[in-house]
Amino acid sequence: MNKQENPIRRRKLSDDVQDRLLQLIESDGLGPGDHLPSERELMDTYHVGRPAVREALHNLRRMGLVEIRHGERSRVATPSLDNVVEEMSNTMRHLLAHSATSLEHLKEARVTFETEMARIAARRHTERDLLELRRIVAAQSDARSQPNEFMRLDGEFHRRIAAVAGNPIFESLSHAIFSWLANFHINLVRKHGSEKLTMEEHQAILDAISDGDDIEAGARMADHLNRVNRLRPQHNDREDGQ
């Protein structure tokens, strides 16, 4: 045997508790909102200390499987795509920080994805969808002097377009991509001084969707995002208000 090989490490007690809890949820058929045993009950059942139980519960919370509330027993969490996205955020930040190629791939994927979302929105929208998109555009226009609110509404505009399709995965994916870029490469979703141009482009996208012109809606969205990509630097830039 090669003496340089890494030795097998012993599993942590919390890993064993975590596995047991997952088995408990499955074997007892526990669903969203159902309580798990108390920390004391888990300690007695598995013959471990409180730190191992708490670490296991917090691991499950980070995985989006358990809800922990102060003073209450832990519950099985309600499934949420947004929670999955949040769990991926740190990994995505690390990836985008150390891989320029991955950033370029994400930008390309966003253009392709959101172009199709705009086309679908043009074909499937309801009057209620249009009213909501118009509300967002008006609010974003009023927020041009408030960078953080302007950016939040920017993300809401793109997410609402994706929501028109009626597929929650599309909506969560739109939110995820925008959030990953905003949280690490803020320069890819906001450029100080370009608010007027952004609003003109958003209005053009909305007009095409309202007209039911899926080809024009897709083209307007692609032009908007490609313009954003061309103007932004290729390197990592976390500078605020640029």
C-alpha positions as CSV (number, residue, x, y, z in Angstrom):
1,M,0.0,0.0,0.0
2,N,1.2,3.5,-0.8
3,K,2.1,5.1,2.6
4,Q,1.2,8.5,1.1
5,E,-2.4,7.7,0.8
6,N,-4.7,9.7,3.1
7,P,-6.0,7.6,6.1
8,I,-9.8,6.9,6.3
9,R,-11.3,9.5,8.6
10,R,-13.8,8.6,11.3
11,R,-17.3,9.9,10.7
12,K,-18.5,12.6,13.0
13,L,-21.3,11.8,15.4
14,S,-23.4,14.5,13.8
15,D,-23.2,12.7,10.4
16,D,-24.6,9.6,12.0
17,V,-27.4,11.5,13.7
18,Q,-28.2,13.3,10.4
19,D,-28.5,9.9,8.6
20,R,-30.7,8.6,11.3
21,L,-33.0,11.7,11.1
22,L,-33.3,11.3,7.4
23,Q,-34.3,7.6,7.9
24,L,-36.8,8.7,10.6
25,I,-38.4,11.2,8.2
26,E,-38.7,8.6,5.5
27,S,-39.8,5.6,7.6
28,D,-42.4,7.5,9.7
29,G,-43.7,9.3,6.6
30,L,-43.2,12.7,8.0
31,G,-44.3,15.6,5.8
32,P,-44.0,19.3,5.7
33,G,-44.9,20.8,9.1
34,D,-44.6,17.6,11.1
35,H,-42.5,17.8,14.2
36,L,-39.3,15.9,14.8
37,P,-38.5,14.6,18.3
38,S,-37.1,17.1,20.7
39,E,-33.4,17.5,21.2
40,R,-33.5,15.7,24.5
41,E,-35.4,12.8,22.9
42,L,-32.9,12.6,20.1
43,M,-30.0,12.6,22.6
44,D,-31.6,9.8,24.6
45,T,-32.5,7.8,21.5
46,Y,-29.1,8.0,19.8
47,H,-27.0,8.2,23.0
48,V,-25.2,11.3,21.8
49,G,-24.7,14.8,23.2
50,R,-26.5,18.0,22.4
51,P,-23.8,19.4,20.1
52,A,-24.1,16.4,17.7
53,V,-27.9,16.7,17.6
54,R,-27.8,20.4,17.0
55,E,-25.1,20.1,14.3
56,A,-27.1,17.4,12.5
57,L,-30.3,19.6,12.7
58,H,-28.5,22.6,11.4
59,N,-27.0,20.6,8.5
60,L,-30.5,19.5,7.5
61,R,-31.7,23.1,7.8
62,R,-29.0,24.2,5.4
63,M,-30.2,21.5,3.0
64,G,-33.7,22.9,3.2
65,L,-35.1,19.8,4.8
66,V,-35.8,21.0,8.3
67,E,-37.1,24.2,9.9
68,I,-35.6,25.3,13.2
69,R,-37.5,27.8,15.4
70,H,-36.4,29.1,18.7
71,G,-38.2,27.5,21.6
72,E,-40.0,24.9,19.4
73,R,-39.3,21.5,18.2
74,S,-37.8,21.3,14.7
75,R,-40.2,20.6,11.8
76,V,-39.9,19.0,8.4
77,A,-39.6,21.9,6.0
78,T,-41.9,22.7,3.2
79,P,-40.2,22.0,-0.2
80,S,-39.0,25.2,-1.8
81,L,-37.1,25.7,-5.0
82,D,-35.9,29.0,-3.7
83,N,-34.3,27.3,-0.7
84,V,-32.5,25.0,-3.1
85,V,-31.2,28.0,-5.0
86,E,-30.1,29.7,-1.8
87,E,-28.2,26.5,-0.8
88,M,-26.3,26.7,-4.1
89,S,-25.4,30.3,-3.8
90,N,-22.1,29.9,-1.9
91,T,-21.0,27.2,-4.3
92,M,-21.9,29.5,-7.3
93,R,-20.1,32.4,-5.8
94,H,-17.0,30.3,-5.4
95,L,-17.3,29.0,-9.0
96,L,-17.7,32.5,-10.4
97,A,-14.9,33.9,-8.3
98,H,-12.4,31.4,-9.7
99,S,-13.6,30.6,-13.2
100,A,-14.0,33.3,-15.8
101,T,-15.1,30.6,-18.2
102,S,-18.0,29.6,-15.9
103,L,-19.0,33.3,-15.8
104,E,-19.1,33.5,-19.6
105,H,-21.2,30.3,-19.7
106,L,-23.6,31.7,-17.2
107,K,-24.0,34.9,-19.1
108,E,-24.7,32.9,-22.3
109,A,-27.1,30.6,-20.6
110,R,-29.0,33.6,-19.2
111,V,-29.5,35.2,-22.6
112,T,-30.8,31.9,-24.1
113,F,-33.1,31.2,-21.2
114,E,-34.5,34.7,-20.7
115,T,-35.0,35.1,-24.5
116,E,-37.3,32.1,-24.4
117,M,-39.0,33.3,-21.3
118,A,-39.9,36.5,-23.1
119,R,-41.3,34.6,-26.1
120,I,-43.4,32.4,-23.8
121,A,-44.7,35.4,-21.9
122,A,-45.8,37.0,-25.2
123,R,-47.8,33.9,-26.1
124,R,-49.3,33.1,-22.6
125,H,-49.7,36.3,-20.7
126,T,-53.0,37.4,-19.1
127,E,-54.2,40.9,-18.4
128,R,-53.2,40.3,-14.7
129,D,-49.6,39.5,-15.8
130,L,-49.5,42.7,-17.8
131,L,-50.8,44.7,-14.9
132,E,-48.1,43.3,-12.7
133,L,-45.3,43.9,-15.2
134,R,-46.5,47.4,-15.7
135,R,-46.5,48.0,-12.0
136,I,-42.9,46.7,-11.7
137,V,-41.7,48.9,-14.6
138,A,-43.4,52.0,-13.1
139,A,-41.9,51.3,-9.7
140,Q,-38.4,50.7,-11.1
141,S,-38.6,54.0,-13.1
142,D,-39.5,55.8,-9.9
143,A,-36.5,54.2,-8.1
144,R,-33.8,55.3,-10.6
145,S,-32.2,57.4,-7.8
146,Q,-32.2,54.4,-5.4
147,P,-29.6,51.9,-6.6
148,N,-30.6,49.0,-4.3
149,E,-34.3,49.3,-4.9
150,F,-33.7,49.8,-8.6
151,M,-31.7,46.6,-8.8
152,R,-34.3,44.6,-6.7
153,L,-37.1,45.7,-9.1
154,D,-34.8,44.8,-12.0
155,G,-34.6,41.2,-10.7
156,E,-38.4,41.2,-10.0
157,F,-39.1,42.2,-13.6
158,H,-37.2,39.3,-15.1
159,R,-38.6,36.9,-12.5
160,R,-42.1,38.0,-13.3
161,I,-41.7,37.4,-17.0
162,A,-40.5,33.9,-16.2
163,A,-43.5,33.3,-13.9
164,V,-45.9,33.9,-16.8
165,A,-45.0,30.4,-18.1
166,G,-46.6,28.9,-15.0
167,N,-43.6,26.7,-14.4
168,P,-42.1,27.4,-10.9
169,I,-38.8,26.0,-12.0
170,F,-38.5,28.7,-14.6
171,E,-39.3,31.4,-12.1
172,S,-36.8,30.1,-9.5
173,L,-34.1,29.7,-12.2
174,S,-34.6,33.3,-13.3
175,H,-34.3,34.5,-9.7
176,A,-31.2,32.3,-9.2
177,I,-29.2,33.5,-12.1
178,F,-30.0,37.2,-11.3
179,S,-29.1,36.7,-7.7
180,W,-25.8,34.9,-8.4
181,L,-24.7,37.7,-10.7
182,A,-26.0,40.4,-8.4
183,N,-24.4,38.9,-5.3
184,F,-21.0,38.4,-6.8
185,H,-20.8,40.3,-10.1
186,I,-23.0,43.2,-9.3
187,N,-21.6,45.0,-12.4
188,L,-23.5,42.4,-14.6
189,V,-26.9,43.5,-13.4
190,R,-26.4,47.2,-12.5
191,K,-24.4,50.0,-14.0
192,H,-24.7,53.5,-12.6
193,G,-25.8,56.0,-15.2
194,S,-27.5,53.4,-17.4
195,E,-30.9,53.5,-15.6
196,K,-32.6,55.4,-18.4
197,L,-31.5,53.0,-21.0
198,T,-32.4,50.0,-18.9
199,M,-35.9,51.4,-18.5
200,E,-36.3,52.0,-22.2
201,E,-35.3,48.4,-22.9
202,H,-37.6,47.0,-20.2
203,Q,-40.5,49.0,-21.7
204,A,-39.7,47.7,-25.2
205,I,-39.7,44.1,-23.9
206,L,-43.0,44.8,-22.1
207,D,-44.6,46.4,-25.2
208,A,-43.7,43.3,-27.3
209,I,-45.1,41.0,-24.7
210,S,-48.3,43.1,-24.5
211,D,-48.6,43.0,-28.3
212,G,-48.3,39.2,-28.2
213,D,-45.3,39.3,-30.6
214,D,-43.1,36.5,-29.3
215,I,-40.4,37.0,-32.0
216,E,-40.1,40.7,-31.1
217,A,-40.2,40.0,-27.3
218,G,-37.4,37.5,-27.6
219,A,-35.3,39.8,-29.8
220,R,-35.8,42.7,-27.4
221,M,-34.8,40.6,-24.4
222,A,-31.7,39.2,-26.2
223,D,-30.7,42.8,-27.3
224,H,-31.1,44.0,-23.7
225,L,-29.0,41.2,-22.1
226,N,-26.3,41.2,-24.9
227,R,-25.9,44.9,-24.5
228,V,-25.4,44.4,-20.7
229,N,-22.9,41.7,-21.3
230,R,-20.9,43.8,-23.9
231,L,-20.6,46.8,-21.6
232,R,-19.5,44.9,-18.5
233,P,-15.8,43.9,-17.9
234,Q,-14.9,40.3,-18.1
235,H,-13.0,40.1,-14.8
236,N,-14.3,39.9,-11.3
237,D,-15.5,43.3,-10.1
238,R,-17.4,43.7,-6.9
239,E,-17.3,47.5,-7.0
240,D,-20.6,49.1,-5.9
241,G,-22.4,51.7,-7.8
242,Q,-20.3,51.5,-11.0
